[in-house]
Amino acid sequence: MLLTRFAIAATALLALSTPASAQFAPPPARPAAPKATAPSPRAASCHNGASFDRFLADVKQQAVAAGVSQRTIAEASPYLVYDQGIVNRDRGQRVFGQLFTEFAGRMAAPYRMQNGQQHIKRYAAAFARAEKEYGVPPAVIAAFWGLESDFGANMGNLPTLKSLVSLAYDCRRSEMFVGETIAALKIIDRGDLHPDEMIGSWAGELGQTQFLPVHYVNYAVDYDGDGRRDLLRSPADVIGSTANYIATGLKWRRGEPWLEEIKVPPNLPWDKTDLTTREPRSTWAQLGVTYPDGRPLPNDNLAASVLLPMGRHGPAFLAYPNFAAYTEWNNSLIYSTTAGYLASRIAGAAPMRKPSAPVAQLPFNELKELQQLLVRAGFNVGKVDGVLGQQSRAAVKAMQIKYGLPADSWPTAELVARMRGGSAQAQPQATIR
């Protein structure tokens, strides 16, 4: 999922956690034009009280002003209907906190690694072309392909235009989805897909690597030479388009690594273990960081961050500048680290080491309480939802430093106990980013 601006439930990926056939599944049967449902009364509140029909007429005018033909507007109109169920799914989405090892164990399972390697062999010419033109390794493309749809087996089954226009009329992210709706009309207008072919996720993402329509318009390429950019059925188009997005949209650095497992010493300066802190590999080597088998890191100036998705007792990785492409693709740290790890496995890396002992995770209610305590201390943790996102991790690290605890960004019962009984205040926001 190309979630560069917002987070959609990572649990949607759980549908992909069982092996899928290595062969491409046919796209869903084209449905009849979807039926409309009535919007909730509050939906019009951010549109000066305009009804959905009036709002839709304005969106169509914007599309025409953006170059979409009247013919396309007419073709798409039967599919531009409101569905309150889509909005309810958006508002009711939940991202459940999971241990990284559990999520990665399921989503980066051996069968998905093997399928990725098989697809690289099957479509070797397209992968080689993409790597030459865009500098993105085949394993990186294949990992996203596998995670997003199991190589085309699970692309969603909902009419895209209905999803987009429903989310556009809702007030939560109206401006964003108006833009996505117009982009979807542009996809139709240039002949890539017909309205009844546009079937995907409830959030309007399309194709085998789940492009939002704006990304489809900006980065999809015709790699098989048939005159269409078809990310539903053409493996070559999927490969080339995904490489283009990663390289051009996410600023991939040609020839550089993205994620490598490491072994950290027990006395590492834990306050340095953060994606916002980069040091040369030579510095990490001097601090006792090695590869998992004890081999030394290269004594060079290639910058990297130490990433501890489960704190100092869990797996450890060197995250290179290219890892930013993963956090831009999906800002969930568990998802992005899993995607980077799966790519490394497809490229031939060994399985990551299991923690020597179980890593304790705070129960959901205590994580939520911790977030509330952090808010009271002056931190912005985003939504208080019991999920350890980047803002919560940064705040946890700041309070660990305050209390003299190992500052590995992993919340513990000791930190919660200290905060329940303490009155420490946050450092200024600029210091924790």
C-alpha positions in Angstrom: 0.0 0.0 0.0 1.3 3.4 -0.9 0.6 5.1 2.3 2.9 8.1 2.1 0.5 10.6 3.7 -1.8 8.5 6.0 -1.9 5.2 7.7 -4.6 2.7 6.7 -5.0 -0.4 8.9 -2.0 -2.7 8.6 -4.3 -5.5 9.6 -5.6 -5.4 6.0 -2.4 -7.2 5.2 -3.4 -10.2 7.3 -5.5 -11.4 4.5 -2.2 -12.1 2.7 -0.7 -14.2 5.4 -1.6 -17.5 3.8 0.3 -18.9 0.9 -1.0 -17.8 -2.5 -0.4 -19.5 -5.8 2.7 -18.4 -7.6 0.6 -18.0 -10.7 -1.4 -14.8 -11.2 -5.0 -14.9 -10.2 -7.4 -13.4 -12.8 -8.7 -10.0 -11.8 -12.1 -10.0 -10.2 -15.1 -10.2 -12.5 -16.3 -6.8 -13.6 -19.3 -5.8 -11.4 -22.4 -4.1 -12.5 -22.5 -0.4 -11.7 -22.6 -0.1 -7.9 -25.6 1.0 -6.0 -25.6 4.2 -3.9 -26.3 4.5 -0.2 -27.4 7.7 1.6 -24.6 9.7 3.2 -24.7 10.4 6.9 -26.0 13.9 7.8 -22.6 15.0 8.9 -20.9 14.2 5.6 -22.0 17.6 4.0 -20.7 19.6 6.9 -17.4 20.5 5.2 -19.1 21.2 1.9 -21.2 24.2 2.9 -24.1 21.8 3.3 -24.0 20.7 -0.3 -25.7 17.4 -1.1 -23.6 14.6 -2.5 -25.0 15.2 -6.0 -24.1 18.8 -5.9 -20.6 18.0 -4.5 -20.1 15.4 -7.3 -21.1 17.9 -10.0 -18.3 20.2 -8.6 -15.8 17.4 -8.7 -16.7 16.6 -12.3 -16.2 20.3 -13.2 -12.7 20.2 -11.5 -11.9 17.0 -13.5 -12.8 18.7 -16.8 -10.7 21.7 -15.8 -7.9 19.3 -15.2 -8.2 17.9 -18.7 -10.5 15.0 -18.3 -12.9 14.5 -21.3 -16.7 14.7 -21.1 -16.7 11.2 -22.7 -14.8 9.8 -19.7 -17.0 11.7 -17.2 -20.0 10.0 -18.9 -18.5 6.6 -18.8 -17.5 6.9 -15.2 -20.7 8.5 -13.9 -22.5 5.2 -13.1 -19.7 4.3 -10.8 -19.4 7.6 -9.0 -21.9 6.8 -6.3 -21.7 7.2 -2.5 -21.4 4.3 -0.2 -21.6 5.0 3.5 -20.1 1.6 4.2 -16.8 2.7 2.7 -16.7 5.7 5.0 -17.6 3.5 8.0 -14.7 1.2 7.2 -12.4 4.2 7.0 -13.6 5.6 10.3 -13.6 2.3 12.0 -10.2 1.1 10.9 -7.9 -0.3 13.6 -4.2 -0.9 13.5 -3.5 -3.5 16.2 -0.1 -3.4 17.8 1.9 -6.5 17.1 5.4 -7.6 17.9 7.7 -7.2 14.9 8.9 -10.8 15.0 5.3 -12.0 14.8 4.3 -9.8 11.9 7.5 -10.4 10.0 7.4 -14.2 10.7 4.0 -14.3 9.0 4.4 -11.7 6.2 8.0 -12.5 5.3 7.5 -16.2 5.5 9.7 -18.5 3.5 7.0 -19.2 0.9 6.8 -15.5 0.1 10.5 -15.2 -0.2 10.6 -18.2 -2.6 7.7 -16.8 -4.6 9.6 -13.6 -4.9 12.7 -15.4 -6.2 10.6 -17.4 -8.7 9.0 -14.2 -10.0 12.4 -12.6 -10.5 13.4 -15.6 -12.6 10.1 -15.7 -14.5 10.2 -12.0 -15.5 14.0 -11.7 -15.6 14.0 -9.4 -18.6 11.6 -6.9 -17.1 13.4 -6.9 -13.8 16.8 -6.4 -15.5 15.4 -3.5 -17.5 14.0 -1.9 -14.4 17.2 -2.2 -12.5 19.2 -0.7 -15.4 16.8 2.2 -15.9 15.8 3.0 -12.3 18.6 1.4 -10.2 16.1 -0.5 -8.0 17.1 -4.1 -7.3 14.7 -6.9 -8.3 14.4 -8.1 -4.6 13.1 -4.7 -3.5 10.4 -4.6 -6.2 9.5 -8.3 -5.5 9.1 -7.7 -1.8 6.6 -5.0 -2.2 4.8 -7.0 -4.9 4.5 -10.0 -2.6 3.4 -8.0 0.5 0.9 -5.9 -1.3 -1.1 -8.5 -3.2 0.8 -11.8 -3.1 1.9 -11.2 -6.7 -1.6 -10.3 -7.9 -3.6 -12.9 -6.0 -5.2 -10.4 -3.6 -5.9 -6.9 -5.1 -9.2 -6.2 -3.5 -12.8 -6.6 -4.7 -14.4 -3.2 -4.4 -15.2 -0.6 -7.1 -12.5 2.0 -7.0 -14.5 5.0 -8.1 -17.2 4.4 -5.5 -14.6 4.1 -2.8 -12.8 7.3 -3.9 -15.8 9.5 -4.3 -17.3 8.3 -1.0 -14.1 9.2 0.9 -13.9 12.5 -1.0 -17.4 13.5 0.2 -16.5 12.5 3.8 -14.9 15.4 5.7 -11.9 13.5 7.2 -9.6 13.7 4.1 -11.9 15.3 1.5 -9.2 17.3 -0.4 -6.9 14.3 -0.7 -9.6 12.0 -2.1 -11.0 14.6 -4.5 -7.5 14.6 -6.0 -7.5 10.8 -6.1 -10.9 10.8 -7.7 -9.7 13.1 -10.5 -6.6 11.1 -10.9 -8.7 7.9 -11.4 -10.7 9.7 -14.1 -7.4 10.6 -15.8 -6.4 6.9 -15.8 -9.6 6.1 -17.6 -9.2 9.1 -19.9 -5.8 8.0 -21.2 -7.0 4.5 -21.9 -5.2 2.5 -19.2 -8.3 1.1 -17.6 -12.1 1.1 -18.1 -14.3 2.2 -15.2 -15.6 -1.3 -14.7 -12.1 -2.7 -14.5 -11.1 -0.5 -11.6 -11.5 -2.9 -8.7 -9.3 -2.7 -5.7 -9.1 -2.0 -2.0 -11.7 -0.1 0.0 -9.3 2.8 0.2 -9.1 3.2 -3.6 -5.7 1.6 -4.2 -5.3 -0.2 -7.5 -3.2 -3.0 -9.0 -0.6 -5.6 -7.9 1.4 -3.1 -5.9 -1.6 -1.1 -4.7 -1.0 2.3 -6.2 -3.2 5.2 -5.2 -4.6 6.8 -8.4 -2.3 9.9 -8.2 0.7 7.5 -8.1 -0.8 5.5 -10.9 -1.0 8.6 -13.1 2.4 9.9 -12.1 4.5 6.7 -12.1 2.8 3.9 -14.0 4.7 3.0 -17.2 3.9 0.9 -20.2 6.6 -1.8 -20.0 5.0 -4.4 -22.2 4.5 -2.0 -25.2 0.8 -2.5 -25.6 -0.1 1.1 -25.3 -1.7 0.8 -21.8 -0.4 1.1 -18.3 -2.1 -2.0 -16.8 -1.1 -2.6 -13.2 -3.9 -5.2 -12.8 -2.8 -7.7 -15.4 0.6 -6.9 -16.9 3.6 -8.2 -14.8 6.0 -6.1 -16.9 4.0 -2.9 -16.3 3.9 -3.8 -12.5 7.6 -4.2 -12.4 8.5 -1.1 -14.3 5.9 1.1 -12.6 6.9 0.0 -9.1 10.6 0.6 -9.9 9.7 4.1 -11.3 7.8 5.0 -8.1 10.5 3.8 -5.8 13.3 5.5 -7.8 11.5 8.7 -8.8 8.9 9.2 -6.1 10.8 7.7 -3.1 14.3 8.9 -4.2 16.0 5.5 -4.2 19.8 5.7 -4.2 21.2 3.5 -6.9 23.8 0.9 -5.7 23.3 1.4 -2.0 21.9 -1.1 0.6 18.7 -0.7 2.5 18.6 -2.9 5.6 21.0 -5.4 7.2 20.7 -7.4 10.3 23.4 -6.7 13.0 24.3 -7.8 16.5 24.6 -5.0 19.1 26.7 -5.1 22.2 25.0 -4.8 25.7 26.7 -1.4 26.3 25.7 0.4 23.1 24.7 4.0 23.6 21.0 3.4 23.2 20.1 7.0 22.8 21.9 6.8 19.4 19.6 4.0 18.2 17.1 5.9 16.2 16.3 6.5 12.5 17.0 10.2 13.1 20.6 9.4 14.1 23.1 8.4 11.4 26.7 7.4 11.9 29.3 6.0 9.6 29.6 2.2 9.7 33.1 2.7 11.1 31.7 4.4 14.1 29.2 1.7 14.7 32.0 -0.9 14.4 34.0 1.0 17.0 31.0 0.8 19.3 31.0 -3.0 19.1 28.3 -3.5 16.4 29.0 -6.5 14.2 27.1 -8.7 11.7 25.1 -11.5 13.4 27.8 -14.1 12.9 30.4 -11.8 14.5 32.0 -10.5 11.3 33.1 -6.9 11.6 31.3 -4.1 9.8 33.1 -2.5 6.9 35.4 0.3 8.1 33.9 2.9 5.8 31.9 6.2 5.9 28.6 4.8 4.6 26.0 6.3 7.0 23.4 4.2 8.7 21.1 4.2 11.7 20.7 1.4 14.2 17.0 0.3 14.1 15.6 -1.7 17.1 12.0 -2.4 16.3 11.5 -4.2 19.6 14.1 -2.5 21.8 17.6 -3.6 22.8 16.5 -7.2 23.4 14.9 -7.8 20.0 16.3 -7.9 16.5 18.6 -5.2 15.4 19.3 -3.7 11.9 21.4 -1.2 10.2 19.0 1.0 8.3 20.6 2.9 5.4 19.3 6.0 3.7 17.4 3.8 1.2 15.3 2.6 4.1 13.5 6.0 4.0 11.8 4.6 0.8 10.2 2.0 2.9 8.9 4.4 5.6 7.6 6.6 2.8 5.8 3.7 1.2 4.1 2.8 4.5 4.8 4.8 7.6 4.1 1.8 9.9 7.5 0.9 11.3 6.5 -2.8 11.6 5.4 -2.9 7.9 8.4 -0.9 6.6 10.9 -3.0 8.5 9.2 -6.2 7.4 9.3 -5.1 3.7 13.0 -4.2 4.0 13.7 -7.5 5.7 11.7 -9.5 3.1 13.7 -7.8 0.3 16.9 -8.8 2.0 15.8 -12.4 2.3 14.7 -12.5 -1.4 18.2 -11.1 -2.2 19.8 -14.0 -0.3 20.2 -12.8 3.3 19.9 -15.4 6.1 16.9 -15.5 8.4 17.1 -13.0 11.3 18.1 -14.4 14.6 15.4 -15.1 17.2 15.7 -13.1 20.4 17.5 -15.2 23.1 14.5 -14.7 25.4 10.9 -13.5 24.8 10.6 -9.7 24.5 8.0 -8.3 26.9 5.3 -6.2 25.3 3.1 -3.9 27.3 -0.6 -4.9 27.1 -2.8 -2.6 24.9 -4.4 -0.8 27.9 -1.0 0.0 29.4 0.4 1.3 26.0 -2.6 3.5 25.8 -2.1 4.7 29.4 1.6 5.4 28.6 0.5 7.5 25.6 -1.8 9.5 27.9 1.0 10.0 30.4 3.3 11.2 27.6 0.6 13.6 26.4 0.3 14.9 30.0 4.1 15.4 30.0 3.8 17.6 27.0 4.5 15.3 24.1 2.6 15.0 20.8 2.2 11.3 20.3 -0.5 11.6 17.6 -3.6 9.5 18.2 -3.8 7.9 21.6 -4.6 4.5 20.3 -2.4 2.0 22.1 -0.2 1.6 19.0 3.5 2.4 19.2 4.0 4.8 16.2 7.0 6.9 15.4 5.9 9.9 17.6 5.2 7.6 20.6 8.6 6.0 20.2 10.4 9.4 20.1 8.5 10.4 23.2 9.3 7.1 25.0 13.0 7.7 24.2 13.0 11.2 25.6 11.4 10.0 28.9 13.8 7.1 29.1 16.7 9.6 28.9 14.9 11.7 31.5 14.7 8.8 34.0 18.1 7.3 33.2 16.7 4.2 31.6 18.2 2.5 28.5 16.9 4.8 25.7 15.9 2.2 23.2 12.4 3.6 22.4 10.8 0.4 23.7 8.1 1.0 26.4 8.5 -1.1 29.6 6.5 -1.6 32.8 9.3 0.3 34.6 8.8 3.4 32.5 5.1 3.3 33.0 5.6 2.9 36.8 8.1 5.9 36.8 5.7 8.1 34.9 2.7 7.2 37.1 4.6 8.3 40.1 6.8 11.0 38.6 6.3 14.6 37.4 8.9 14.8 34.7 8.1 17.1 31.9 8.9 16.7 28.2 11.8 18.3 26.6 10.9 21.0 24.0 9.2 19.4 21.0 12.0 20.3 18.6 14.4 18.1 20.5 12.4 14.9 20.0 11.1 15.4 16.4 
